[in-house]
């Protein structure tokens, strides 16, 4: 009798922005590619999600805060991480090694554990013009983080949700996780 093949486990880190509520698109695409998925939200990002729908879709609770000592781990270990959508704030804090939320702690540790990470930034051109942002992207690239191709949208123009390719995270991670 053969053992059932274990599906790779994807952590999806969700940040606070207008398109975060569409994370189900990435979850669906991952599940169609035979991933199991767990969602970690930044504390502010949690408010942008339909938690019941996301938890029903993944079969796991959304994580947003550290667990207490002795509590069971609610998610299996990650085989890969997708940060989507990734905000200006999260990208800059992560690149600086700041670990003041569960989401950032997971991202900082994933690098040290050699877990493949893809990030899909979602921000406007005014934020992207800040020198810290470009420096942060360069640092993340130097760490081996795979960065999506989304072009920042104009400020106060309603965002570019129609151009955000959720599945790009899986395309970037595919060659890294077999």
Secondary structure, 3 states (H helix, E strand, C coil): CCCCCCCEEEEEEECCCCCHHHCHHHHHHHHHCCEEEEEEECCCHHHHCCHHHHHHHHCCCCECCCCCCCCCCCCCCCCEEEEEEECHHHHHHHHCCCCCCHHHHHHHHHHHCCCEEEEEECCEHHHHCCHHHHHHHHHHHHCCCEECCCCCECCCCCCCHHHCCCCHHHHHHHCCCC
